[in-house]
Amino acid sequence: MAWNTWLTRTLPDDAEAGGGLMVAAIQLAITLGATVGGLLFDMSGYQSTFGASAAILAAAGLMAFVTKRAGSSALT
C-alpha cells in the first residue's frame, strides 16, 4: 500500500505507467532471488542461502536507515 501511495504521489500524471514498471521490478526481483538462491543452494547447500538472505536483509535495513536520516536532515 505504501509503495502504491508513493508511486501516485511521485508520478501523478503517469501512475499507470509507473504501476507497470513497479510490477516489472517486483517480477525481476523475484526471478533474480530465485536464480541466485538456487545457485547458492546448488553450490553450498541451504546454509549459504540463509546467510546470503541475512546479509541482504541487513544491507537493506542499513540503506533504509541511512536514507531516512538523509531525508530527515534535508528537511531541517
C-alpha positions as CSV (number, residue, x, y, z in Angstrom):
1,M,0.0,0.0,0.0
2,A,2.8,2.4,0.9
3,W,4.6,1.7,-2.4
4,N,1.4,2.5,-4.4
5,T,0.8,5.7,-2.4
6,W,4.4,6.8,-3.0
7,L,4.1,6.0,-6.7
8,T,0.9,8.0,-7.2
9,R,2.4,11.0,-5.4
10,T,5.7,10.8,-7.4
11,L,4.1,10.2,-10.8
12,P,0.6,11.8,-10.5
13,D,0.2,12.0,-14.3
14,D,1.8,8.7,-15.2
15,A,0.5,6.4,-12.4
16,E,-0.5,3.7,-14.8
17,A,2.9,3.6,-16.4
18,G,4.6,3.7,-13.0
19,G,2.4,0.8,-11.9
20,G,3.6,-1.3,-14.9
21,L,7.2,-0.5,-14.0
22,M,6.6,-1.4,-10.4
23,V,5.1,-4.8,-11.4
24,A,8.1,-5.4,-13.7
25,A,10.6,-4.5,-10.9
26,I,8.8,-6.9,-8.5
27,Q,8.8,-9.8,-11.0
28,L,12.5,-9.1,-11.8
29,A,13.4,-9.2,-8.1
30,I,11.5,-12.5,-7.6
31,T,13.3,-14.0,-10.6
32,L,16.7,-12.8,-9.5
33,G,16.1,-14.0,-6.0
34,A,15.1,-17.5,-7.1
35,T,18.0,-17.7,-9.5
36,V,20.7,-16.6,-7.1
37,G,19.1,-18.6,-4.3
38,G,19.1,-21.7,-6.4
39,L,22.7,-21.3,-7.5
40,L,23.8,-20.8,-3.9
41,F,21.8,-23.8,-2.8
42,D,23.3,-26.0,-5.5
43,M,26.9,-24.8,-4.8
44,S,26.9,-24.6,-1.0
45,G,23.7,-26.0,0.5
46,Y,20.9,-24.4,2.4
47,Q,23.2,-22.7,4.9
48,S,24.6,-20.3,2.2
49,T,21.0,-19.3,1.2
50,F,20.2,-18.3,4.8
51,G,23.5,-16.5,5.2
52,A,23.0,-14.5,1.9
53,S,19.4,-13.6,2.8
54,A,20.5,-12.4,6.2
55,A,23.3,-10.3,4.7
56,I,20.8,-8.8,2.1
57,L,18.3,-8.1,4.8
58,A,20.9,-6.3,7.0
59,A,22.2,-4.3,4.0
60,A,18.6,-3.3,3.1
61,G,17.9,-2.2,6.7
62,L,21.1,-0.2,6.8
63,M,20.2,1.5,3.5
64,A,16.7,2.3,4.7
65,F,18.1,3.8,7.9
66,V,20.7,5.9,6.1
67,T,18.1,7.1,3.6
68,K,15.6,8.0,6.3
69,R,18.3,10.0,8.1
70,A,19.4,11.7,4.9
71,G,15.8,12.6,4.1
72,S,15.0,14.0,7.6
73,S,18.2,16.1,7.7
74,A,17.3,17.6,4.3
75,L,14.0,18.8,5.7
76,T,15.6,20.8,8.5
